[in-house]
Amino acid sequence: MNISIFNRKTILTIALLWFGCMIFYIKYNKYDALISDPGTYVLLAQVCAKHGTMYPNSSQLYSSYIFNPGWINCIVLWLKIFGSVRYLAYMNAVFNVMILWLVWLLCRSLFSNKIIAYTAAYIYMILPSFFTITNHLFSELYFILMSTAALYFASRGSKWAYLAGLFTAIAMWTRPIALGWIIACLFWFLWQRLDWKSAARYIIAYTAVCATIAICTHRNYPDYAYKATTGGVNLIMGANNHATGFYCAETFNAIDGLGYIENPKQYTVKEKDSIWTHRAVKWIAEHPKTYALLTIKKLFNLYNGAPSFTYSYKHLPRGLKTSGQYATQMVAKPFDKKLV
């Protein structure tokens, strides 16, 4: 008997099994949740939840940068409701299923071809990085959910443009790279559809949400912050004499490094961002060929190793955020071989 994989019953069955595997994966790797940046996200969220503020608040004015406020504020809300992040990783599995559904809907909307929609959904499910990231509290899945929702509602037509703007603003609040999704949505409205009214609705909704975020943030933070300020720090890491195309701590620690700032606590987040951006742009102008080659290396590094998120620690990792109860709970079980 021939069984077609291009029907709803089949894909729902496979998606349910996929979701179940994610739940088991999270259960057996649950202490990976606070490794690296996620540990910082949780610590920042705990401070904000304790003091009843949003992130950022005034205590971050002289930090190195403001990053992922959309996701950190989501964690703040979770802490307010549940008191801890113990089960937050399971929400990532829910996010993943929602993304899968949106991928299917988006492809069906764009191509009017269910085969393409089913194929895209299956490809999403077999990519290991989207599966294994569920047991980490990185912002990727939250960002992908918001940005994919923005693209989907942009593709639906004029009456959905406000929702497209709303989700794009939340994506931008999480990661400034959402600028690429803004360009994509405007391209769709203006060049593909010649629909100026939808573009206007999209911009109005996006601007209104960003302004609301900025005003709410200003209640506890001196500036009107509506997004992260990681542009300068990310740029300088890839545009300096120590750059390798990957994370580059040397540029901040070495006195001759372009990222080095003497007495950094004297400078605000915005001032540091401006300094790093200025230095990086100047270095790129002076070393265009070197920067072009580093960009190629960076593309390779982005898809080599780290995005699989298949961490299995036998010892406490060097980047562990040692705070309170989390410091003693970070050894994960090597479940990845069983998964394969």
Rosetta blueprint (number, residue, H / E / L):
1 M L
2 N L
3 I L
4 S L
5 I L
6 F L
7 N L
8 R H
9 K H
10 T H
11 I H
12 L H
13 T H
14 I H
15 A H
16 L H
17 L H
18 W H
19 F H
20 G H
21 C H
22 M H
23 I H
24 F H
25 Y H
26 I H
27 K H
28 Y H
29 N L
30 K H
31 Y H
32 D H
33 A H
34 L H
35 I L
36 S L
37 D H
38 P H
39 G H
40 T H
41 Y H
42 V H
43 L H
44 L H
45 A H
46 Q H
47 V H
48 C H
49 A H
50 K H
51 H H
52 G L
53 T L
54 M L
55 Y L
56 P L
57 N L
58 S H
59 S H
60 Q H
61 L L
62 Y L
63 S L
64 S L
65 Y L
66 I L
67 F L
68 N L
69 P H
70 G H
71 W H
72 I H
73 N H
74 C H
75 I H
76 V H
77 L H
78 W H
79 L H
80 K H
81 I H
82 F H
83 G L
84 S L
85 V L
86 R L
87 Y L
88 L H
89 A H
90 Y H
91 M H
92 N H
93 A H
94 V H
95 F H
96 N H
97 V H
98 M H
99 I H
100 L H
101 W H
102 L H
103 V H
104 W H
105 L H
106 L H
107 C H
108 R H
109 S H
110 L H
111 F H
112 S L
113 N L
114 K H
115 I H
116 I H
117 A H
118 Y H
119 T H
120 A H
121 A H
122 Y H
123 I H
124 Y H
125 M H
126 I H
127 L L
128 P H
129 S H
130 F H
131 F H
132 T H
133 I H
134 T H
135 N H
136 H L
137 L L
138 F L
139 S L
140 E H
141 L H
142 Y H
143 F H
144 I H
145 L H
146 M H
147 S H
148 T H
149 A H
150 A H
151 L H
152 Y H
153 F H
154 A H
155 S H
156 R H
157 G L
158 S H
159 K H
160 W H
161 A H
162 Y H
163 L H
164 A H
165 G H
166 L H
167 F H
168 T H
169 A H
170 I H
171 A H
172 M H
173 W H
174 T H
175 R L
176 P H
177 I H
178 A H
179 L H
180 G H
181 W H
182 I H
183 I H
184 A H
185 C H
186 L H
187 F H
188 W H
189 F H
190 L H
191 W H
192 Q H
193 R L
194 L L
195 D L
196 W H
197 K H
198 S H
199 A H
200 A H
201 R H
202 Y H
203 I H
204 I H
205 A H
206 Y H
207 T H
208 A H
209 V H
210 C H
211 A H
212 T H
213 I H
214 A H
215 I H
216 C H
217 T H
218 H H
219 R L
220 N L
221 Y L
222 P L
223 D L
224 Y L
225 A L
226 Y L
227 K L
228 A L
229 T L
230 T L
231 G H
232 G H
233 V H
234 N H
235 L H
236 I H
237 M H
238 G L
239 A L
240 N L
241 N L
242 H L
243 A L
244 T L
245 G L
246 F L
247 Y L
248 C L
249 A L
250 E H
251 T H
252 F H
253 N H
254 A L
255 I L
256 D L
257 G L
258 L L
259 G L
260 Y L
261 I L
262 E L
263 N L
264 P H
265 K H
266 Q H
267 Y L
268 T L
269 V H
270 K H
271 E H
272 K H
273 D H
274 S H
275 I H
276 W H
277 T H
278 H H
279 R H
280 A H
281 V H
282 K H
283 W H
284 I H
285 A H
286 E H
287 H L
288 P H
289 K H
290 T H
291 Y H
292 A H
293 L H
294 L H
295 T H
296 I H
297 K H
298 K H
299 L H
300 F H
301 N H
302 L H
303 Y L
304 N L
305 G L
306 A H
307 P H
308 S H
309 F L
310 T L
311 Y L
312 S L
313 Y L
314 K L
315 H L
316 L L
317 P L
318 R L
319 G L
320 L L
321 K L
322 T L
323 S L
324 G H
325 Q H
326 Y H
327 A H
328 T H
329 Q L
330 M L
331 V L
332 A L
333 K L
334 P L
335 F L
336 D H
337 K H
338 K H
339 L H
340 V L
